Amino acid sequence: MAALSAGIRRWILDGNIWFLIFLALVLIKPATGPNINRYLGILAWLVVFGVFLAKLAVAGHRPGFWLGRYKIPLIFIAGLFAAYGVSALVHLASYPNLSTFVFRALSPLAVMSLFPMLWIILETRQAATRVAVLGSLFVIEALGAVQPFYPEWVNELRRHTVAADALYQVTSLYRWHTILGTLSALIALYGMVRLFHARSGPAARTGYGLLALVSLTGGALSRSRNFLFVLLVGLVAWLFSSRQRILAGLGVLILCLGLFHAVVWLNPKVAGRYATALPYLKKLHTPSAITGADFVPRINNHSLSNRVRIWSKAVEMWRGGPWLGVGPGVFNLKSGLGQRYNTHNAFLQVLVDAGAIGMLCFVGFWLYLCGKTFGRPAFPLVIGVMGALSFDNFLDYSMAWVLATTWLAYDISRLSES
């Protein structure tokens, strides 16, 4: 009986199992409609239950264990949350009612809190269930890859999802191509790093190779320019931090670029989307029409999907409260760009929300991670995540992105002391 009880407790506290439960719940996030209230209820449940699980995980260790192990990052996270809290209280008058305060000021904090809580929960995971997570990530990427070829079938699948209000309004991964694209790039980086790691056996390398391949394909077909940016900065970081594998890294970089161009050449719609930033891609079928100027990236408000305008507005609002910001979520309420817009840059979002004090904690956290992981397997993923957050603020609304990214970072960090 004691053995059975211990076995049940081990499964209940398996971080991988709870990660899959959390991921399944957040994937039913609707974009609009009456089910948004159901989703917000799930958000509250997720955070409260996450705290409960984190407490159970902490209970298995001596007092101060987690503080001793993660002291510096926890100090930065605590400082960031304190800055957000003080800013929200100082600018309380900016929120017209209680519900606006809860959903604009507190919900981003709830999403961000998933990162440290899930990290602690994953300390309880069992090695045997790790394959289930990798399989789930593979399915997510495979669905993303086949989506452009079988839109009717994919839409029918979405239509019968639990929280479906209408077509294209189901999940927080497939609703916007940016989310799927950046996650695809991070999963591809993860798969490639694991593929070339010495501890991976032949069977594991085959699996990681397939995961990377389907992620690269799905990411390219997502038509997300962020996908290409995140993938490139991650691969460059890999080259600079692992000089002993520079030839392998260069080979992977060339292979990725070749696969990307093949996908673009086969799909004109994809080519048109990427061509707003890289004009030559639209002329691949007519090479004689390509000029030298077509290879020069176009970096302007149009190619960056209105981001220059959004970033300029964010800096303008920040100047109204340089030290404590203007309040969490106030940018969405008062920017004049529409309430669905955040700053499309997590670093700028923190600066506007919590001022220079919050920004100092946020940047300090990422600099700590960079220093801790440089030269180790997790470094390309850390740089990739920073690249992704530079062009969108997934910490504001996509729990699926935060959860999946945390699992990838945790798993790859176990390959070393980082």
C-alpha positions in Angstrom: 0.0 0.0 0.0 2.8 2.4 0.8 4.5 1.6 -2.5 1.2 2.2 -4.3 0.7 5.5 -2.5 4.2 6.6 -3.3 3.7 5.7 -7.0 0.4 7.7 -7.1 2.1 10.6 -5.4 4.9 10.5 -7.9 2.5 10.6 -10.9 0.4 13.4 -9.3 3.6 15.5 -8.8 5.0 14.7 -12.2 5.9 18.0 -13.7 5.5 16.7 -17.3 2.0 15.5 -16.7 0.9 18.9 -15.3 2.7 20.7 -18.2 0.6 18.7 -20.6 -2.6 19.4 -18.7 -1.8 23.2 -18.6 -0.9 23.2 -22.3 -4.2 21.4 -23.2 -6.2 24.0 -21.2 -4.5 27.1 -22.6 -4.8 25.8 -26.2 -8.5 26.2 -26.1 -8.2 30.0 -25.7 -10.7 31.8 -28.0 -9.9 35.1 -29.6 -13.3 36.7 -29.1 -16.9 35.8 -28.1 -18.7 34.5 -25.1 -16.1 31.8 -24.4 -13.5 34.4 -23.5 -15.0 34.4 -20.0 -14.5 30.6 -19.8 -10.9 31.2 -20.8 -10.3 33.8 -18.2 -11.7 31.4 -15.6 -9.2 28.8 -16.8 -6.4 31.5 -16.4 -7.4 32.1 -12.7 -7.6 28.3 -12.1 -4.3 27.7 -13.8 -2.4 30.3 -11.6 -4.0 29.2 -8.3 -3.4 25.6 -8.9 0.1 26.3 -10.2 0.8 28.0 -6.8 -0.6 24.9 -5.1 1.7 22.5 -7.1 4.7 24.8 -6.6 4.1 24.6 -2.9 3.9 20.8 -3.0 7.2 20.7 -5.0 8.8 23.1 -2.5 7.6 20.9 0.4 9.8 18.1 -0.7 13.0 20.1 0.0 14.5 21.7 3.0 13.6 25.4 3.8 15.5 27.8 1.6 16.4 25.2 -1.0 14.8 27.1 -3.9 16.2 30.4 -2.8 19.6 29.0 -2.5 19.4 27.3 -6.0 17.8 30.2 -7.9 18.6 33.2 -5.6 19.6 35.7 -8.3 16.9 35.1 -10.9 14.2 35.0 -8.1 15.5 38.4 -6.8 15.1 39.9 -10.3 11.6 38.3 -10.7 10.5 39.5 -7.3 11.8 43.0 -8.1 9.9 43.0 -11.4 6.7 41.9 -9.8 7.1 44.5 -7.0 7.7 47.3 -9.6 4.5 46.2 -11.4 2.5 46.2 -8.2 3.7 49.6 -7.1 3.1 51.0 -10.6 -0.5 49.6 -10.6 -1.3 51.1 -7.3 0.2 54.5 -8.1 -1.8 54.7 -11.4 -5.0 53.1 -10.0 -7.1 56.0 -11.3 -6.1 55.0 -14.9 -8.4 51.9 -14.7 -12.1 52.8 -15.1 -13.4 49.9 -13.1 -12.4 46.8 -11.1 -12.7 44.3 -14.0 -10.5 46.5 -16.2 -7.9 46.6 -13.4 -8.0 42.8 -13.0 -7.8 41.9 -16.7 -5.4 44.7 -17.7 -3.1 45.1 -14.7 -3.1 41.7 -13.1 -3.6 39.2 -16.0 -0.1 39.9 -17.6 1.4 39.3 -14.2 -0.5 36.0 -13.9 0.8 34.9 -17.3 4.4 35.9 -16.4 4.1 34.1 -13.1 3.7 30.8 -15.0 7.4 30.9 -15.8 8.9 30.6 -12.3 6.1 28.4 -11.0 6.3 25.9 -13.9 10.1 25.8 -13.6 9.8 24.7 -10.0 7.0 22.2 -10.9 9.2 20.7 -13.6 11.8 19.8 -10.9 9.3 17.1 -10.0 9.1 15.6 -13.5 9.8 11.9 -14.3 12.1 11.0 -17.2 9.6 8.4 -18.5 6.9 11.0 -19.3 9.3 13.3 -21.2 8.5 11.5 -24.4 4.8 12.4 -24.1 5.7 16.1 -24.1 8.0 15.7 -27.1 5.2 13.9 -28.9 2.8 16.6 -28.1 5.1 19.3 -29.5 5.6 17.2 -32.6 1.8 17.0 -33.2 1.5 20.8 -32.6 4.1 21.5 -35.2 2.8 18.8 -37.6 -0.7 20.4 -37.5 0.9 23.8 -38.2 2.8 22.4 -41.2 -0.2 20.8 -42.9 -2.5 23.7 -42.2 -1.8 25.6 -45.5 -2.3 22.4 -47.5 -5.5 21.2 -45.9 -7.3 24.3 -44.6 -10.8 22.8 -44.8 -9.8 19.8 -42.7 -7.9 21.9 -40.2 -10.8 24.4 -39.9 -13.2 21.5 -39.3 -11.0 20.2 -36.6 -10.9 23.7 -35.0 -14.7 24.1 -35.3 -15.3 21.2 -33.0 -12.8 22.3 -30.4 -14.3 22.8 -26.9 -14.0 26.6 -26.9 -14.7 27.3 -30.6 -16.9 30.3 -31.2 -16.3 30.5 -34.9 -13.7 29.6 -37.5 -10.2 31.0 -36.9 -11.1 31.8 -33.2 -9.9 28.8 -31.3 -6.4 28.5 -30.1 -3.7 30.8 -28.9 -1.1 29.0 -31.1 -2.8 28.9 -34.4 -5.0 32.0 -34.1 -2.0 34.3 -35.0 0.8 33.1 -37.2 3.4 35.1 -35.2 2.9 32.8 -32.1 3.2 29.6 -34.1 6.2 31.0 -36.1 8.3 32.0 -33.1 7.5 28.8 -31.2 8.4 26.8 -34.3 11.8 28.5 -34.4 12.4 27.8 -30.7 11.4 24.1 -31.0 13.6 23.8 -34.1 16.6 25.3 -32.2 15.9 22.9 -29.3 15.7 19.9 -31.7 19.0 20.8 -33.5 20.9 21.4 -30.2 19.7 18.1 -28.8 20.5 16.4 -32.2 24.2 17.4 -32.0 24.6 16.8 -28.2 26.9 14.0 -27.2 24.4 12.4 -24.8 21.8 11.8 -27.6 21.8 8.2 -28.9 20.9 7.2 -32.5 17.2 6.8 -31.8 17.0 10.0 -29.9 18.9 11.9 -32.6 16.4 10.6 -35.2 13.5 11.9 -33.1 15.1 15.3 -32.5 16.0 15.5 -36.2 12.4 14.9 -37.2 11.1 17.4 -34.6 13.5 20.0 -36.0 12.5 19.3 -39.6 8.8 19.5 -39.0 9.3 22.7 -36.9 11.3 24.3 -39.7 8.7 23.4 -42.3 5.7 24.5 -40.1 7.5 27.7 -39.1 8.4 28.7 -42.7 4.8 28.0 -43.8 3.4 30.1 -40.9 4.4 33.2 -42.9 5.8 34.7 -39.8 8.8 36.9 -40.4 9.5 36.6 -36.7 10.2 32.9 -37.3 13.1 33.7 -39.6 14.5 36.3 -37.3 14.3 34.1 -34.2 15.8 31.1 -36.0 18.7 33.2 -37.4 19.6 34.9 -34.1 19.5 31.5 -32.3 21.7 29.8 -34.9 24.2 32.7 -34.8 24.3 32.5 -31.0 25.0 28.8 -31.3 27.9 29.4 -33.6 29.5 32.0 -31.3 29.0 30.1 -28.1 30.1 26.6 -29.3 33.2 27.2 -31.3 34.1 23.5 -31.2 31.0 22.8 -33.2 31.3 25.7 -35.6 31.4 23.5 -38.7 28.3 21.6 -37.6 26.6 24.9 -36.8 27.5 26.4 -40.2 26.1 23.2 -41.9 22.9 23.5 -40.0 22.6 27.2 -40.8 23.0 26.5 -44.5 20.6 23.6 -44.4 18.0 25.7 -42.6 18.3 28.5 -45.1 18.1 26.0 -48.0 14.9 24.4 -46.6 13.4 27.9 -46.0 14.0 29.0 -49.6 12.6 25.7 -50.9 9.4 26.2 -48.9 9.2 29.8 -50.1 9.8 28.8 -53.8 7.0 26.2 -53.6 4.5 28.5 -52.0 3.9 31.9 -53.6 1.6 33.1 -50.7 4.4 32.5 -48.3 6.9 34.3 -50.6 4.6 37.3 -50.8 4.5 37.6 -47.0 8.2 37.4 -46.5 9.0 39.7 -49.5 7.8 42.7 -47.6 11.1 42.5 -45.7 13.2 40.5 -48.2 12.1 41.6 -51.7 14.2 39.0 -53.6 12.0 36.1 -52.3 9.1 37.2 -54.5 11.3 36.9 -57.6 12.8 33.4 -57.0 10.8 32.1 -60.0 12.3 34.8 -62.2 16.0 35.0 -61.2 16.9 37.4 -64.0 14.6 40.0 -62.4 16.5 40.0 -59.1 18.7 43.0 -58.5 21.3 43.7 -55.8 18.9 46.0 -54.1 16.4 43.2 -53.6 18.8 41.5 -51.1 18.8 44.5 -48.8 16.3 44.0 -46.0 13.5 46.5 -45.9 13.2 47.8 -42.3 10.3 50.2 -42.2 6.9 50.6 -40.6 5.2 48.5 -43.3 7.7 45.6 -43.2 7.6 45.6 -39.4 3.7 45.4 -39.4 3.2 48.9 -37.9 5.7 48.3 -35.1 7.7 51.5 -35.7 4.5 53.5 -35.0 3.6 51.3 -31.9 7.2 51.6 -30.5 7.3 55.3 -31.0 4.0 55.6 -29.1 5.3 53.4 -26.3 8.4 55.6 -25.8 6.2 58.7 -25.9 3.9 57.3 -23.1 6.9 56.1 -21.0 8.3 59.7 -20.9 5.2 60.5 -18.8 6.4 58.2 -16.0 10.1 57.3 -16.5 10.7 55.6 -13.1 7.4 53.7 -12.4 5.9 53.7 -15.9 2.3 54.6 -16.6 0.8 51.4 -15.1 0.4 47.8 -16.3 -1.9 47.5 -19.3 -2.5 51.3 -19.5 -0.8 51.4 -22.9 -3.6 49.1 -24.3 -6.2 51.5 -22.8 -4.8 54.9 -23.7 -2.4 54.5 -26.7 -5.2 55.2 -29.2 -4.1 52.2 -31.2 -6.9 49.9 -30.0 -7.1 47.9 -26.8 -6.0 44.6 -28.4 -2.5 46.1 -29.0 0.4 45.8 -26.7 3.8 47.3 -27.5 4.8 44.3 -29.6 8.1 44.3 -27.6 8.3 42.7 -24.1 11.2 45.0 -23.1 9.4 48.1 -24.2 6.2 46.8 -22.5 8.0 46.5 -19.2 9.4 50.0 -19.6 6.0 51.5 -20.2 4.2 49.4 -17.6 6.7 49.6 -14.7 9.2 52.2 -15.7 13.0 52.2 -15.5 12.9 50.3 -12.2 10.9 47.4 -13.6 13.0 47.5 -16.8 16.2 47.2 -14.8 15.0 44.0 -13.1 13.7 42.5 -16.4 17.0 43.2 -18.3 19.0 42.0 -15.3 17.2 38.7 -15.4 17.9 38.2 -19.1 21.6 39.3 -18.7 22.0 36.8 -15.9 20.6 34.0 -18.0 22.9 34.9 -20.9 25.9 34.9 -18.7 24.9 31.6 -17.0 24.2 29.8 -20.2 26.9 31.1 -22.6 28.9 28.3 -24.1 26.2 25.8 -23.0 23.4 24.1 -24.8 20.7 26.5 -23.5 22.3 29.6 -24.8 20.9 29.6 -28.4 17.4 29.1 -26.9 17.8 32.0 -24.5 18.9 34.3 -27.3 16.1 33.0 -29.5 13.5 33.8 -26.7 15.0 37.3 -26.3 14.7 37.8 -30.1 11.1 36.6 -30.1 10.2 39.0 -27.2 11.9 41.9 -29.1 9.2 41.7 -31.8 6.1 40.8 -29.7 5.1 40.6 -26.1 3.9 37.0 -25.7 4.1 37.4 -21.9 1.0 39.6 -22.2 -1.4 37.1 -23.7 -0.1 33.7 -24.9 0.1 31.3 -22.0 0.7 28.4 -24.5 3.8 30.2 -25.7 5.1 30.8 -22.2 4.4 27.3 -21.1 6.0 25.6 -24.1 9.0 27.9 -24.0 9.6 27.3 -20.3 9.6 23.5 -20.9 12.0 23.8 -23.7 14.4 26.0 -21.7 14.1 23.8 -18.6 14.7 20.5 -20.5 17.7 21.8 -22.5 19.2 23.4 -19.3 19.4 19.9 -17.8 22.2 19.1 -20.3 24.6 21.1 -18.3 24.9 22.9 -14.9 23.0 25.9 -16.3 
